[in-house]
Amino acid sequence: MGLRSAREAPRRLKSPEKKASHQKQAKEFAKTVTRIAPLADSLGDEIKNAWCSGCFVLADHRIVNRSGMSVPTYLCQSCGTPTLSCIAPECGYMARREHGTVRIPRFCSEHRHEIPSFERAHDRVDDIVDSATLYEFDERNLARLSKLAAGLGVGAGVVASGGILAAPAIGGAIGSLAGYSGAAAASYGLAFLGGGSIAAGGLGMAGGTYVVAAAGAALGGAMGSIVTNAYVGEDSSFRIEKVRDGSGTPVLVARGFMTENDGGWAAAMRAVSQRYPDAPIYKIHWGSKELKNLAKVVVSGARGHGATKAAVGFAASASKVAAKKLSVIGSALTSSELAKNPWHTAVSRADRTGVALAGIIARTTANDYILVGHSLGARVMLTAAQMLGTDPDAPDVQTLHVLGAAQGRKRDWRPLNDAVTGAVHNYWSTNDAVLKYAFQTAQAGSKPLGLYGFDSKWPKIKDHEVSNQVDGHSQYFSNVKLK
C-alpha cells in the first residue's frame, strides 16, 4: 500500500500498455496546450478577483480579448484554467469555461455541488463528531436543476448508475494531484472515483494511496475537501458517532465484515475503554450496503451447504466443517463478475472510506488520534493512517491497532511506519477461518495481515500473534487485550 519504488518504475515503463498510456497522456496535454495557448496570447487588462472552479483558490482572472466568443472569457492567473462568471444570480465566483461554444449555462463549483464551500474549504472543527458541518453545501445545485429543466437528464456530476457525485472538476482535481492535467486529469480522477459505480471498484487502494499521497498538505484544504465530499456523498451510511467524552487522545474505532450490527461493537467498546480509560471514543459507521451484501453471500452460501449457524457464529467458528464451507464461498466470490463481486466492492469501499476519514481528520483541531480497526475496518484505518502521513499539517496518528486485518501483507510498509508517532499493533491469528479461506480465495491468494502478520523490518510496526486466544474472526475484541 506504499509508494511505488523507483527501481520498479523503469521496468513497468517498458511495457506496451504503459507506453500507450503515456502517449495518450501526452496527446491530451497537447490538446490542452493547443486550446489554451491562443487565449493566453490574447489577454487584456481587465482583472476579476474571485474564487476559481479550476484550482479552488481566490485568484485573479484576466480577460481574454478574442473575437468569436459568445461570453466574456478569462484565464485564471493561478492555474491557467479558462473561466467565466458563474451564471447564478448574485454569484461572484468563476466557473470553468469548457472548450468550444458555450451552449448551456455555466455554474461555479459551489452551484454544481462539486465543493461544499469555497470560503469554508479550510475550516476546522474541534470535535470530529461535528465534521458533517464541513460538508454542508452553501448553495443549491443549480447546474443539476438547469439540466433537468432542459430535459438533459441527470446532471453531469452524476456518473452512470452508481450515483457517484463526482463531476469532471472533482476528477480533474484528483488527477492533478497525481501529476495529470486537462482531460487526462479528469479521466484519471473519475477512474479513481469508480467510473460511475462503486461496484466497478475504481482503482481502490492502488489509486487512492498514490493520488492522495501526492496531495501532501492539500489533504486538509480545498482539494482534500472535494475528494472527501465525493466519498461522503456516495455512502449514505457514513457517519461518526461519539460514544463517550474524555480528556485524552481521541480514539476512532471501525468495524468490518459481518460485525457491523452484532454484539461485537460492545466487545470493541469494552476493549478500547479498558486500554484508554480517559479518552473520548468514536464509532466510524461506513459501507453498510457493501458489508451487508458480503454477509448475505456468506450466509446464503453457508445455508446452501447445510450450515445451521448464524452469520456471526459461522464467522467465529474455526471448525473443519466451517472451513470447508468458507472455502466454497470464497470460490463462489472469485467466480462472480468483478463488478458484482461483493468482496471486491466491500474492499473498494473500505479503501475509499479510509481516504475520506483521513480528509475529515485533517480538518479537525486535535493534535493526534488513536485508530482502531477490525477486519475490513482495519483496512479503513490502515488507509487513513497512510493518507494522514502525507500531510505535515494534519493531526498525527499516535497509535494504530488492527485486529484480524483484511488487508494483504505484500506492500511497502515504510509509509505506514513513518505515518505513526508511536506504533502500529497488528493482532493476527492462524485460526481465522474467514481470512484463511474466504479472503484468500476471493483475493486470489493474497496473504492477509490478520492471518500471517506484517513480518516487517520497520521498527514501529509490531506483530502480536494471538492464535491461543482467538479461534475465529469475531473473537478478537472479546479475547485480546490491546497493547
C-alpha positions in Angstrom: 0.0 0.0 0.0 3.1 2.2 0.0 4.5 4.3 -2.8 6.0 2.6 -5.8 9.7 2.1 -5.6 12.0 3.9 -8.0 13.5 0.6 -9.1 10.2 -0.8 -10.3 9.2 2.2 -12.4 11.6 1.7 -15.3 10.6 -1.9 -15.7 6.9 -1.0 -15.9 7.6 1.8 -18.3 8.9 -0.7 -20.9 5.5 -2.4 -21.2 3.5 -1.6 -24.3 0.5 -0.8 -22.1 2.5 1.8 -20.1 3.9 3.3 -23.3 0.5 3.6 -24.8 -0.9 5.2 -21.7 1.9 7.8 -21.6 1.4 8.5 -25.3 -2.3 9.1 -24.8 -1.5 11.3 -21.8 0.9 13.4 -24.0 -1.7 13.8 -26.6 -4.2 15.1 -24.0 -1.5 17.5 -22.8 -1.0 18.8 -26.3 -4.7 19.3 -26.8 -4.9 21.3 -23.6 -2.0 23.5 -24.6 -3.4 24.0 -28.1 -6.7 25.2 -26.6 -5.3 27.5 -24.0 -2.4 29.0 -25.9 -4.5 31.2 -28.2 -6.3 32.5 -25.1 -3.0 33.3 -23.3 -1.9 35.3 -26.4 -5.0 37.5 -26.2 -5.0 38.7 -22.6 -6.4 42.1 -21.9 -6.1 44.4 -18.9 -9.4 43.7 -17.1 -8.9 41.6 -14.0 -11.5 40.0 -11.7 -10.5 38.6 -8.3 -12.8 35.7 -7.5 -12.8 32.0 -6.4 -11.8 29.7 -9.2 -13.6 26.5 -10.0 -10.4 25.1 -11.6 -8.0 25.4 -8.7 -10.4 26.3 -5.9 -8.4 29.3 -4.7 -9.2 33.0 -4.6 -7.3 34.3 -7.6 -7.0 37.0 -10.3 -8.7 36.2 -13.6 -7.6 38.2 -16.6 -10.0 38.8 -19.5 -9.3 37.3 -23.0 -9.8 39.8 -25.8 -10.5 37.5 -28.6 -13.3 37.7 -31.3 -15.9 35.0 -31.7 -16.5 34.4 -28.0 -20.2 34.4 -27.0 -19.5 35.4 -23.4 -16.6 37.1 -21.7 -13.8 34.6 -21.1 -11.0 34.9 -18.6 -7.8 32.9 -17.7 -7.1 32.1 -14.0 -3.7 33.6 -13.1 -3.3 30.8 -10.6 -3.9 27.7 -12.6 -4.4 28.8 -16.2 -8.0 27.4 -16.4 -10.3 29.3 -18.9 -13.1 30.7 -16.7 -16.2 32.8 -17.0 -18.6 34.4 -14.5 -21.0 32.0 -12.8 -24.4 32.5 -14.2 -26.2 32.1 -10.8 -27.8 35.3 -9.7 -25.6 37.5 -7.5 -22.8 34.9 -7.6 -19.4 36.5 -7.9 -17.4 33.2 -8.4 -15.9 31.9 -11.6 -17.0 28.8 -13.5 -14.8 26.7 -15.8 -15.2 27.5 -19.4 -15.3 24.3 -21.4 -13.7 24.2 -24.9 -15.9 25.2 -27.8 -19.2 27.1 -28.0 -21.0 27.7 -24.7 -24.4 26.1 -25.2 -25.6 25.6 -21.6 -25.3 27.9 -18.5 -22.1 27.6 -16.6 -22.0 27.4 -12.9 -19.2 27.6 -10.4 -18.2 24.6 -8.3 -20.4 25.6 -5.4 -23.5 25.8 -7.6 -22.5 22.5 -9.3 -22.1 20.8 -5.8 -18.5 19.9 -6.6 -17.4 21.6 -3.4 -19.5 22.5 -0.3 -18.0 25.9 0.0 -15.0 27.9 -1.4 -14.7 30.1 1.7 -15.1 27.2 4.2 -12.7 24.9 2.4 -10.1 25.4 5.1 -12.3 25.5 8.1 -11.7 23.1 11.1 -13.8 21.6 13.8 -12.8 21.0 17.4 -14.7 17.7 17.8 -14.6 15.3 14.9 -18.3 14.4 15.6 -19.1 17.8 14.2 -17.3 17.2 10.9 -20.6 16.8 9.0 -21.0 20.5 9.1 -17.9 20.9 6.9 -19.7 19.2 4.1 -22.9 21.1 4.1 -23.5 22.9 0.8 -23.7 26.7 0.9 -25.7 26.8 -2.3 -28.3 24.8 -4.3 -27.2 22.6 -7.1 -28.3 24.9 -9.9 -26.3 23.0 -12.5 -28.3 19.9 -11.9 -31.6 21.8 -11.8 -30.8 23.5 -15.0 -30.0 20.3 -16.9 -33.1 18.6 -15.5 -35.2 21.6 -16.6 -33.7 21.4 -20.1 -34.6 17.8 -20.4 -31.0 16.6 -20.3 -31.5 14.0 -17.6 -29.3 13.9 -14.5 -26.5 16.4 -14.0 -23.0 15.9 -15.4 -21.8 15.3 -11.9 -23.7 12.0 -11.6 -21.7 9.3 -13.3 -23.6 6.3 -14.7 -25.9 4.2 -12.4 -23.7 4.2 -9.4 -24.7 7.8 -8.5 -21.3 9.0 -7.6 -21.5 12.8 -7.3 -18.1 13.3 -9.0 -18.2 16.0 -11.7 -15.3 16.5 -14.0 -13.8 19.1 -11.8 -13.5 16.6 -9.0 -11.9 14.1 -11.3 -9.6 16.8 -12.6 -8.6 17.9 -9.1 -7.8 14.3 -8.1 -6.0 13.7 -11.4 -3.9 16.9 -11.0 -2.7 15.6 -7.6 -1.3 12.6 -9.5 0.5 14.8 -12.0 -2.0 14.8 -14.8 -3.7 17.8 -16.3 -6.6 18.7 -18.6 -8.8 16.0 -19.9 -6.2 13.4 -18.8 -6.6 14.6 -15.2 -10.4 14.4 -15.4 -10.2 10.9 -16.8 -7.7 9.7 -14.3 -9.6 11.2 -11.4 -13.0 9.8 -12.4 -11.5 6.4 -12.9 -10.1 6.7 -9.4 -13.6 7.6 -8.1 -15.0 4.5 -9.6 -16.0 5.4 -13.2 -19.7 5.7 -12.2 -20.3 2.7 -9.9 -18.9 1.6 -6.6 -19.3 -1.9 -7.9 -16.7 -1.1 -10.6 -14.2 -0.7 -7.8 -12.3 2.2 -9.3 -8.6 2.0 -8.6 -9.2 1.1 -5.0 -6.1 1.2 -2.8 -3.8 1.4 -5.7 -5.3 4.6 -6.9 -6.3 6.1 -3.6 -3.0 5.8 -1.9 -0.9 7.2 -4.7 -3.3 10.0 -5.6 -3.8 11.3 -2.1 -0.2 10.8 -1.2 0.6 13.2 -4.0 -1.7 15.7 -2.4 0.5 16.3 0.6 -0.6 19.3 2.5 -3.6 19.6 0.3 -5.4 16.9 2.2 -6.9 19.3 4.7 -7.6 22.1 2.1 -9.9 22.6 -0.8 -8.5 19.7 -2.8 -9.0 17.3 0.1 -12.4 18.8 0.7 -13.7 17.9 -2.8 -12.3 14.4 -2.6 -13.8 13.7 0.8 -17.1 15.3 -0.3 -17.3 12.9 -3.2 -16.8 9.9 -0.8 -19.2 11.1 1.8 -21.8 11.8 -0.9 -21.7 8.3 -2.2 -22.0 6.4 1.1 -25.2 7.4 2.9 -24.4 5.1 5.8 -21.1 7.0 6.6 -21.3 8.8 9.9 -19.2 9.4 13.1 -20.9 8.6 16.4 -19.5 9.8 19.7 -19.6 7.0 22.3 -18.3 9.0 25.3 -16.4 12.1 26.2 -12.9 12.2 27.6 -9.8 14.2 28.1 -7.2 12.0 26.4 -6.3 11.4 22.8 -9.4 10.7 20.7 -9.9 7.1 19.7 -11.7 6.2 16.5 -13.0 2.6 16.0 -14.1 1.0 12.7 -15.7 -2.4 12.5 -16.0 -4.6 9.4 -17.1 -7.8 7.8 -20.2 -9.4 9.5 -19.7 -7.5 12.7 -21.2 -4.1 12.0 -24.6 -4.8 13.6 -23.7 -7.6 16.1 -22.7 -7.6 19.7 -19.1 -7.1 18.6 -19.5 -3.4 18.9 -20.0 -3.9 22.7 -16.9 -6.0 22.9 -14.9 -3.5 20.9 -16.0 -0.6 23.2 -15.0 -2.6 26.3 -11.6 -3.4 24.9 -10.9 0.2 23.8 -12.3 1.6 27.1 -10.0 -0.7 29.1 -7.0 0.3 27.2 -7.8 4.1 27.0 -9.9 4.8 30.1 -9.7 8.6 29.8 -10.1 9.0 26.1 -13.1 10.2 24.1 -14.2 7.3 21.9 -15.9 7.4 18.5 -17.5 4.7 16.2 -17.0 5.0 12.5 -20.1 3.7 10.6 -19.4 3.0 6.9 -20.2 0.9 3.9 -23.5 -0.6 5.3 -24.7 -1.7 1.8 -21.4 -3.3 0.8 -20.9 -5.1 4.1 -24.5 -6.4 4.2 -24.2 -7.7 0.6 -21.0 -9.5 1.6 -22.5 -11.0 4.7 -25.5 -12.2 2.7 -23.3 -14.2 0.3 -21.6 -15.9 3.2 -24.9 -16.6 5.0 -26.6 -17.9 1.8 -23.5 -19.9 1.0 -23.5 -21.4 4.4 -27.1 -22.4 4.3 -26.7 -23.8 0.8 -24.2 -26.3 2.3 -26.2 -27.4 5.3 -25.0 -24.9 7.8 -27.3 -24.0 10.7 -25.2 -21.4 12.5 -25.9 -17.7 12.2 -23.5 -15.4 10.3 -21.6 -14.3 13.4 -21.2 -17.7 14.8 -20.2 -19.0 11.4 -17.5 -16.4 11.1 -16.2 -17.1 14.6 -16.1 -20.9 14.1 -12.8 -22.5 13.3 -14.1 -26.0 12.8 -13.1 -28.1 9.7 -16.7 -28.1 8.6 -16.9 -24.3 8.6 -13.6 -24.0 7.0 -14.7 -26.2 4.0 -17.9 -24.1 3.6 -15.9 -20.8 3.7 -13.6 -22.2 1.0 -16.6 -23.0 -1.2 -18.0 -19.5 -0.6 -14.6 -17.9 -1.4 -14.5 -19.8 -4.7 -18.0 -18.5 -5.5 -16.9 -15.0 -4.8 -14.0 -15.2 -7.3 -16.2 -16.8 -9.9 -18.6 -13.9 -10.0 -18.1 -10.9 -12.2 -15.6 -8.4 -10.7 -18.1 -5.6 -10.8 -20.6 -7.7 -8.9 -18.1 -9.5 -6.6 -19.4 -8.5 -3.1 -15.9 -9.0 -1.6 -14.3 -6.8 -4.1 -16.9 -4.0 -3.7 -16.6 -4.1 0.1 -12.8 -3.9 -0.1 -13.1 -1.0 -2.5 -15.5 0.7 -0.2 -13.1 0.2 2.7 -10.2 1.9 0.8 -12.4 4.8 -0.1 -13.7 5.2 3.4 -10.1 5.4 4.7 -9.3 8.2 2.3 -12.4 10.1 3.3 -11.7 9.6 7.0 -8.2 11.0 6.5 -9.6 14.1 4.9 -12.1 14.5 7.8 -9.4 14.0 10.4 -7.2 16.6 8.6 -9.9 19.2 9.1 -10.0 18.9 12.9 -8.0 20.8 15.5 -6.9 17.8 17.5 -3.2 17.2 17.8 -3.3 13.4 17.3 -5.6 10.4 17.1 -5.6 6.7 18.0 -7.1 4.5 15.3 -8.5 1.0 15.9 -9.9 -1.3 13.2 -11.1 -4.9 12.9 -11.5 -6.9 9.7 -12.3 -4.5 6.8 -12.4 -1.8 9.4 -8.7 -2.4 9.9 -8.2 -1.8 6.2 -10.0 1.5 6.6 -7.7 2.6 9.4 -4.5 1.4 7.6 -5.5 3.6 4.6 -6.4 6.6 6.8 -3.1 6.4 8.6 -1.1 6.5 5.5 -3.1 9.3 4.0 -2.6 11.4 7.1 1.1 10.7 6.8 1.3 12.6 3.5 0.1 15.9 5.1 2.5 17.6 7.5 -0.3 19.9 8.8 -2.7 17.1 9.6 -3.1 15.6 13.1 -0.6 12.8 14.0 -1.6 9.2 14.3 -0.3 8.3 17.7 -1.1 4.6 17.7 -2.8 2.2 15.3 -4.4 -1.1 16.4 -5.5 -3.5 13.7 -7.2 -6.8 14.5 -8.0 -9.6 12.0 -7.0 -7.2 9.3 -8.5 -8.0 5.9 -5.5 -6.5 4.1 -2.9 -8.2 2.0 0.6 -8.1 3.6 2.6 -7.7 0.3 3.2 -3.9 0.4 5.9 -1.4 1.1 5.0 -0.6 4.7 7.6 2.2 5.1 4.9 5.0 4.6 2.8 3.3 7.4 5.8 3.2 9.7 6.5 6.8 9.0 2.9 7.8 9.4 2.6 7.0 13.2 4.4 8.7 16.0 4.0 5.6 18.3 3.4 2.2 17.0 1.3 0.0 14.7 0.0 -3.0 16.6 -1.2 -5.9 14.4 -3.1 -8.8 16.1 -3.2 -11.9 14.0 -4.4 -15.5 14.4 -3.8 -18.6 12.4 -7.3 -19.8 13.4 -9.1 -17.0 11.5 -11.1 -19.1 9.0 -12.7 -16.1 7.3 -9.3 -14.8 6.4 -7.8 -18.2 5.7 -10.5 -19.4 3.3 -12.9 -16.7 2.1 -10.5 -13.8 2.0 -7.5 -15.6 0.5 -9.7 -17.3 -2.2 -11.6 -14.2 -3.1 -8.4 -12.1 -3.2 -6.6 -14.6 -5.4 -4.3 -15.9 -2.7 -3.3 -12.6 -1.1 -2.0 -13.3 2.4 -3.9 -11.2 4.9 -2.2 -9.4 7.8 -4.7 -10.8 10.2 -3.6 -14.4 9.3 0.2 -14.0 8.8 1.2 -10.7 10.4 3.3 -8.0 8.8 6.7 -9.7 9.3 8.1 -6.2 8.8 11.5 -4.8 9.4 10.2 -1.4 10.1 10.6 -0.6 13.9 7.2 1.0 14.6 5.3 -2.0 13.2 4.6 -4.6 15.8 3.1 -8.1 15.2 1.2 -9.9 18.0 0.2 -13.5 17.4 -3.0 -14.2 19.3 -3.8 -17.7 18.0 -4.0 -19.1 21.5 -6.8 -16.6 22.4 -8.6 -16.2 19.0 -10.3 -19.1 17.4 -12.3 -17.1 14.8 -12.8 -13.9 13.0 -15.2 -12.3 15.5 -13.3 -13.1 18.7 -10.5 -10.6 18.7 -12.0 -7.8 20.8 -13.5 -10.3 23.3 -10.3 -12.2 23.9 -7.4 -9.8 23.1 -6.0 -7.1 25.4 -4.8 -4.1 23.4 -1.1 -3.2 23.8 
